[in-house]
Amino acid sequence: FHIMSDGTPEEVLEKIFRVFDVNSDGTINKKEMQRLIKDMYGLIKADDPEAESKDLMAKSAFAEMDKDADGKITCSEFTTACLSQEKISKMLALKVIDIFVEED
């Protein structure tokens, strides 16, 4: 778990991207995004009872990250979206960090 917190913000986000990239093809597709949101939705809803529906959140996150609208999110697009403080992208990355990184 500690390995997720080692490195620059970009390096940490690349590790998180690999967690999201379920089939390890170097991109996140809509199905992988929907699965990720579905798996994390209980944690998201617990923190924010007013959170959007799973489907809407997955669509919003995908649109936010897929800057070239080619139907897949590259590691670069993912990292850029999270670092540029895009709302849902940042929230998802922080959720993963909360799960994987232990407090000292």
Secondary structure, 3 states (H helix, E strand, C coil): CHHHHCCCHHHHHHHHHHHHCCCCCCEECHHHHHHHHHHHHHHHHHHCCCCCCHHHHHHHHHHHHCCCCCCCEEHHHHHHHHHCCCHHHHHHHHHHHHHHCCCC
